[in-house]
């Protein structure tokens, strides 16, 4: 009986030691790899910058609209010519901004 308990104890302690070593190795590897960049919090609100296609500011520059709203959302912009509606899209322009198209431009 003594030999059975002694053998069982040694095997159990050996198994626990291996499990602990694997846990420490895994933990150290994850810690060394670093944490991924945190996503931009939704409270900040700015996730994308949209260029309002066909709209110009008073100085003649294109109008850029920062927004956290999803594509398909219709926004109203009050410019020098009055209020205009634009639909936010997933289309990326060459300057890296997203396109926002006039609502009535392509619709009959």
C-alpha positions in Angstrom: 0.0 0.0 0.0 2.8 2.4 0.8 4.4 1.9 -2.6 1.0 2.7 -4.3 0.6 6.0 -2.4 4.2 7.0 -3.0 4.0 6.3 -6.7 0.7 8.1 -7.1 2.0 11.1 -5.2 5.1 11.4 -7.3 3.1 11.1 -10.6 0.6 13.7 -9.4 3.3 16.2 -8.3 5.2 15.6 -11.6 2.0 16.3 -13.6 1.3 19.5 -11.6 4.8 20.7 -12.1 4.5 20.2 -15.9 1.2 22.0 -15.9 2.6 24.9 -13.9 5.6 25.1 -16.2 3.4 25.2 -19.3 1.2 27.9 -17.7 4.2 30.1 -16.9 5.6 29.7 -20.4 2.3 30.6 -22.0 1.9 33.6 -19.7 5.4 34.9 -20.4 4.9 34.5 -24.2 1.7 36.5 -24.2 3.3 39.2 -22.0 6.4 39.4 -24.2 4.2 39.7 -27.4 2.5 42.7 -26.0 -1.1 43.7 -26.1 -2.8 44.6 -29.3 -3.7 48.3 -29.8 -6.8 49.3 -28.1 -9.7 50.1 -30.3 -10.8 53.7 -30.5 -13.5 54.2 -27.9 -16.9 54.9 -29.3 -17.2 57.9 -26.9 -14.5 59.7 -28.9 -17.0 59.6 -31.8 -14.4 60.1 -34.6 -13.8 56.8 -36.5 -13.7 58.0 -40.1 -13.2 61.2 -42.0 -15.6 61.8 -44.9 -15.1 64.1 -47.9 -18.4 65.7 -49.0 -18.3 65.2 -52.7 -19.2 68.4 -54.6 -19.2 70.6 -51.5 -16.7 73.4 -51.0 -16.1 75.5 -47.9 -16.1 79.3 -48.1 -12.3 79.2 -48.9 -12.8 76.8 -51.8 -11.3 73.8 -50.1 -13.2 70.4 -50.0 -15.3 69.8 -46.9 -14.1 67.1 -44.5 -16.6 65.7 -42.0 -15.3 63.5 -39.1 -18.0 61.0 -38.0 -18.4 57.8 -36.2 -21.7 57.0 -37.9 -21.9 53.9 -40.2 -22.1 54.0 -44.0 -25.6 54.6 -45.3 -26.3 57.4 -42.7 -27.7 60.6 -44.2 -26.2 63.8 -42.7 -27.1 67.4 -43.3 -24.3 70.0 -43.9 -25.0 73.7 -43.8 -22.7 75.4 -46.3 -22.6 78.8 -48.0 -25.2 77.6 -50.5 -27.6 76.4 -47.8 -28.3 73.0 -46.2 -27.5 69.9 -48.2 -27.9 66.2 -47.4 -25.1 63.7 -47.9 -25.1 59.9 -47.6 -22.0 58.4 -45.9 -20.4 55.6 -48.0 -17.7 52.9 -47.6 -15.9 54.3 -50.7 -12.3 55.3 -50.0 -10.9 58.2 -51.9 -7.2 58.6 -53.0 -6.5 60.9 -50.0 -7.6 58.2 -47.6 -10.9 59.7 -46.6 -14.3 58.2 -47.2 -16.8 59.6 -49.7 -20.0 61.2 -48.7 -22.3 61.7 -51.7 -25.2 64.1 -52.2 -28.5 62.4 -51.6 -30.4 63.8 -54.6 -27.5 63.6 -57.0 -28.2 60.1 -58.4 -31.8 59.6 -57.4 -34.6 60.7 -59.8 
